[in-house]
Amino acid sequence: VQLLVELPRIGSTTIYGNLNKIILATKRWSLIDTRLYIKVILEHLQLKDLISTICSELISIYHCL
């Protein structure tokens, strides 16, 4: 629950989430910008005490218009 509260605070929109994955929408147009943005989000979340115990990694990036 704390993770879902933290994501909008740092500028992400949660599309879907369960115990195994979270799908986010960003306003980034290029895939390179999106990858860097997700990297920053993951680094930010690892600094949080309660969230730092969660294993997180980027699996896929999808581009839709």
DSSP file (Angstrom, degrees, kcal/mol; ACC not computed):
  #  RESIDUE AA STRUCTURE BP1 BP2  ACC     N-H-->O    O-->H-N    N-H-->O    O-->H-N    TCO  KAPPA ALPHA  PHI   PSI    X-CA   Y-CA   Z-CA
    1    1 A V     >        0   0    0      0, 0.0     4,-1.4     0, 0.0     5,-0.2   0.000 360.0 360.0 360.0 -40.6    0.0    0.0    0.0
    2    2 A Q  H  >  +     0   0    0      1,-0.2     4,-2.0     2,-0.2     5,-0.1   0.858 360.0  55.4 -63.7 -33.6    2.8    2.4    0.8
    3    3 A L  H  > S+     0   0    0      1,-0.2     4,-2.1     2,-0.2    -1,-0.2   0.910 105.3  51.0 -64.7 -42.2    4.3    1.7   -2.6
    4    4 A L  H  4 S+     0   0    0      1,-0.2    -1,-0.2     2,-0.2    -2,-0.2   0.772 111.8  48.4 -68.0 -25.0    1.1    2.7   -4.3
    5    5 A V  H  X S+     0   0    0     -4,-1.4     4,-0.8     2,-0.1    -1,-0.2   0.847 111.5  49.7 -77.9 -36.5    1.0    6.0   -2.3
    6    6 A E  H  X S+     0   0    0     -4,-2.0     4,-1.2     1,-0.2    -2,-0.2   0.851  99.5  64.7 -73.7 -35.5    4.7    6.7   -3.1
    7    7 A L  H ><>S+     0   0    0     -4,-2.1     5,-2.3     1,-0.2     3,-0.6   0.913 103.2  44.6 -60.8 -47.6    4.4    6.3   -6.9
    8    8 A P  H >45S+     0   0    0      0, 0.0     3,-1.2     0, 0.0    -1,-0.2   0.841 107.4  61.8 -64.8 -29.1    2.0    9.2   -7.6
    9    9 A R  H 3<5S+     0   0    0     -4,-0.8    -2,-0.2     1,-0.3    -3,-0.1   0.826 106.8  44.1 -64.3 -31.3    4.1   11.4   -5.3
   10   10 A I  T <<5S-     0   0    0     -4,-1.2    -1,-0.3    -3,-0.6    -3,-0.1   0.276 130.4 -91.4-100.1  11.0    7.1   10.9   -7.6
   11   11 A G  T < 5S+     0   0    0     -3,-1.2     2,-0.3     1,-0.3    -2,-0.1   0.660  81.1 128.0  99.5  17.5    5.1   11.4  -10.8
   12   12 A S      < -     0   0    0     -5,-2.3     2,-0.5    -6,-0.2    -1,-0.3  -0.795  47.1-143.1-106.9 150.3    4.0    8.0  -11.9
   13   13 A T  E     -A   25   0A   0     12,-1.7    12,-3.0    -2,-0.3     2,-0.6  -0.958  17.7-139.4-109.3 121.7    0.5    6.8  -12.8
   14   14 A T  E     +A   24   0A   0     -2,-0.5    10,-0.2    10,-0.2     3,-0.1  -0.711  24.6 174.0 -84.4 121.7   -0.3    3.3  -11.8
   15   15 A I  E     -     0   0A   0      8,-3.0     2,-0.3    -2,-0.6     9,-0.2   0.850  69.8  -5.4 -89.9 -43.8   -2.3    1.4  -14.4
   16   16 A Y  E     +A   23   0A   0      7,-1.5     7,-3.4     2,-0.0    -1,-0.4  -0.992  64.9 175.1-151.8 145.4   -2.3   -2.0  -12.8
   17   17 A G  E     +A   22   0A   0     -2,-0.3     5,-0.2     5,-0.2     2,-0.2  -0.960   8.4 153.1-156.2 139.1   -0.7   -3.6   -9.8
   18   18 A N        -     0   0    0      3,-2.6    -2,-0.0    -2,-0.3     0, 0.0  -0.735  63.7 -74.7-141.2-165.2   -0.7   -6.8   -7.9
   19   19 A L  S    S+     0   0    0     -2,-0.2     3,-0.1     1,-0.2    -2,-0.0   0.681 128.5  41.0 -72.2 -15.5    1.8   -8.7   -5.6
   20   20 A N  S    S+     0   0    0      1,-0.3     2,-0.3     0, 0.0    -1,-0.2   0.734 121.1   7.4-104.5 -27.5    3.9   -9.7   -8.6
   21   21 A K        -     0   0    0      2,-0.0    -3,-2.6     0, 0.0     2,-0.4  -0.991  48.8-150.0-155.1 159.5    4.0   -6.6  -10.9
   22   22 A I  E     -A   17   0A   0     -2,-0.3     2,-0.5    -5,-0.2    -5,-0.2  -1.000  12.3-154.1-132.2 130.5    3.1   -3.0  -11.3
   23   23 A I  E     -A   16   0A   0     -7,-3.4    -8,-3.0    -2,-0.4    -7,-1.5  -0.931  18.4-168.7-106.7 124.2    2.3   -1.4  -14.7
   24   24 A L  E     -A   14   0A   0     -2,-0.5     2,-0.5   -10,-0.2   -10,-0.2  -0.824  15.8-145.4-113.4 149.6    3.0    2.3  -14.8
   25   25 A A  E     -A   13   0A   0    -12,-3.0   -12,-1.7    -2,-0.3     2,-0.3  -0.956  21.4-175.7-109.2 132.6    2.1    5.0  -17.3
   26   26 A T        -     0   0    0     -2,-0.5   -14,-0.1     2,-0.2     8,-0.1  -0.808  33.2-129.5-120.2 165.5    4.7    7.8  -17.9
   27   27 A K        +     0   0    0     -2,-0.3     2,-0.3     7,-0.0   -15,-0.0   0.052  67.6 124.9-100.7  24.7    4.5   10.9  -20.0
   28   28 A R        -     0   0    0      1,-0.1    -2,-0.2     3,-0.0     6,-0.0  -0.682  45.5-162.7 -86.6 137.4    7.8   10.2  -21.6
   29   29 A W        +     0   0    0     -2,-0.3     2,-0.3    34,-0.0    -1,-0.1   0.822  69.2  58.3 -91.1 -34.4    7.9   10.0  -25.4
   30   30 A S  S  > S-     0   0    0      1,-0.1     4,-2.0    33,-0.0     5,-0.1  -0.710  76.2-132.7 -99.8 151.5   11.1    8.2  -26.1
   31   31 A L  H  > S+     0   0    0     -2,-0.3     4,-2.5     1,-0.2     5,-0.2   0.820 108.0  56.7 -68.3 -30.5   12.0    4.7  -24.8
   32   32 A I  H  > S+     0   0    0      2,-0.2     4,-2.2     1,-0.2    -1,-0.2   0.933 108.2  46.6 -65.7 -45.4   15.4    6.0  -23.7
   33   33 A D  H  > S+     0   0    0      1,-0.2     4,-2.4     2,-0.2    -2,-0.2   0.896 112.6  51.1 -62.1 -39.9   13.8    8.7  -21.5
   34   34 A T  H  X S+     0   0    0     -4,-2.0     4,-2.6     2,-0.2     5,-0.2   0.923 108.7  50.2 -63.9 -44.5   11.3    6.1  -20.1
   35   35 A R  H  X S+     0   0    0     -4,-2.5     4,-2.1     1,-0.2    -2,-0.2   0.915 113.0  46.4 -61.2 -43.4   14.1    3.7  -19.2
   36   36 A L  H  X S+     0   0    0     -4,-2.2     4,-2.2     2,-0.2    -1,-0.2   0.894 111.7  52.0 -65.2 -39.8   16.1    6.5  -17.4
   37   37 A Y  H  X S+     0   0    0     -4,-2.4     4,-2.3     2,-0.2    -2,-0.2   0.921 110.5  47.2 -62.6 -45.2   12.9    7.6  -15.6
   38   38 A I  H  X S+     0   0    0     -4,-2.6     4,-2.8     1,-0.2    -1,-0.2   0.883 109.5  54.6 -64.7 -38.3   12.2    4.1  -14.4
   39   39 A K  H  X S+     0   0    0     -4,-2.1     4,-2.2    -5,-0.2    -1,-0.2   0.917 109.4  47.3 -60.5 -43.1   15.8    3.7  -13.3
   40   40 A V  H  X S+     0   0    0     -4,-2.2     4,-2.5     2,-0.2    -2,-0.2   0.904 111.4  51.2 -64.7 -41.7   15.4    6.9  -11.2
   41   41 A I  H  X S+     0   0    0     -4,-2.3     4,-2.6     2,-0.2    -2,-0.2   0.935 110.6  48.1 -60.8 -46.6   12.1    5.6   -9.7
   42   42 A L  H  X S+     0   0    0     -4,-2.8     4,-1.8     1,-0.2    -1,-0.2   0.896 112.5  48.6 -63.1 -40.3   13.7    2.3   -8.7
   43   43 A E  H  X S+     0   0    0     -4,-2.2     4,-0.9    -5,-0.2    -1,-0.2   0.905 111.7  50.1 -64.7 -40.8   16.7    4.0   -7.1
   44   44 A H  H >X S+     0   0    0     -4,-2.5     3,-0.7     1,-0.2     4,-0.6   0.915 110.7  49.2 -62.9 -43.3   14.3    6.4   -5.2
   45   45 A L  H >< S+     0   0    0     -4,-2.6     3,-0.9     1,-0.2    -1,-0.2   0.838 104.1  59.1 -68.1 -32.3   12.2    3.5   -4.0
   46   46 A Q  H 3< S+     0   0    0     -4,-1.8    -1,-0.2     1,-0.2    -2,-0.2   0.752  99.0  60.0 -67.7 -22.3   15.3    1.6   -2.8
   47   47 A L  H << S+     0   0    0     -4,-0.9    -1,-0.2    -3,-0.7     2,-0.2   0.707  85.7  93.2 -77.2 -19.8   16.2    4.5   -0.5
   48   48 A K  S <X S-     0   0    0     -3,-0.9     4,-1.4    -4,-0.6    -3,-0.0  -0.531  77.1-134.9 -75.3 140.9   12.9    4.2    1.4
   49   49 A D  T  4 S+     0   0    0     -2,-0.2     4,-0.3     1,-0.2     3,-0.1   0.945  99.6  35.4 -64.2 -52.6   13.1    2.0    4.5
   50   50 A L  T  4 S+     0   0    0      1,-0.2     3,-0.5     2,-0.1    -1,-0.2   0.802 121.5  46.8 -75.4 -27.5    9.9   -0.1    4.1
   51   51 A I  T >4 S+     0   0    0      1,-0.2     3,-1.8    -6,-0.2    -1,-0.2   0.672  91.6  80.4 -87.4 -17.7   10.1   -0.3    0.3
   52   52 A S  T 3< S+     0   0    0     -4,-1.4    -1,-0.2     1,-0.3    -2,-0.1   0.672  83.2  63.9 -67.2 -15.7   13.9   -1.2    0.2
   53   53 A T  T 3  S+     0   0    0     -3,-0.5     2,-0.4    -4,-0.3    -1,-0.3   0.559  83.2  95.9 -83.2  -7.0   13.1   -4.9    1.0
   54   54 A I  S <  S-     0   0    0     -3,-1.8     2,-0.6    -4,-0.1    -3,-0.0  -0.679  76.2-130.8 -85.3 133.0   11.2   -5.3   -2.2
   55   55 A C        +     0   0    0     -2,-0.4     2,-0.4     2,-0.0    -2,-0.1  -0.739  36.0 178.5 -81.0 123.5   13.1   -6.8   -5.2
   56   56 A S        +     0   0    0     -2,-0.6     2,-0.3   -14,-0.1   -10,-0.0  -0.983  10.8 156.1-133.5 140.8   12.4   -4.5   -8.2
   57   57 A E        -     0   0    0     -2,-0.4     2,-0.5     0, 0.0    -2,-0.0  -0.985  43.3-105.2-155.9 156.8   13.6   -4.6  -11.7
   58   58 A L        +     0   0    0     -2,-0.3     3,-0.1     1,-0.2    -2,-0.0  -0.757  37.7 168.2 -85.6 124.0   12.5   -3.3  -15.1
   59   59 A I        +     0   0    0     -2,-0.5     2,-0.3     1,-0.4    -1,-0.2   0.851  59.3   0.8-101.4 -52.9   11.2   -6.2  -17.3
   60   60 A S        -     0   0    0      2,-0.0     2,-0.4     0, 0.0    -1,-0.4  -0.972  49.3-154.2-142.1 151.5    9.5   -4.6  -20.3
   61   61 A I        -     0   0    0     -2,-0.3     2,-0.4    -3,-0.1   -30,-0.0  -0.999  16.0-166.2-125.0 129.1    8.8   -1.2  -21.8
   62   62 A Y        -     0   0    0     -2,-0.4     2,-0.5     2,-0.0    -2,-0.0  -0.905   7.6-151.8-115.1 144.3    5.8   -0.7  -24.1
   63   63 A H        +     0   0    0     -2,-0.4     2,-0.4     2,-0.0   -34,-0.0  -0.967  21.6 168.6-118.7 118.8    5.2    2.2  -26.4
   64   64 A C              0   0    0     -2,-0.5    -2,-0.0     1,-0.1     0, 0.0  -0.960 360.0 360.0-128.6 146.8    1.6    3.1  -27.3
   65   65 A L              0   0    0     -2,-0.4    -1,-0.1     0, 0.0    -2,-0.0   0.365 360.0 360.0-108.5 360.0    0.1    6.2  -28.9
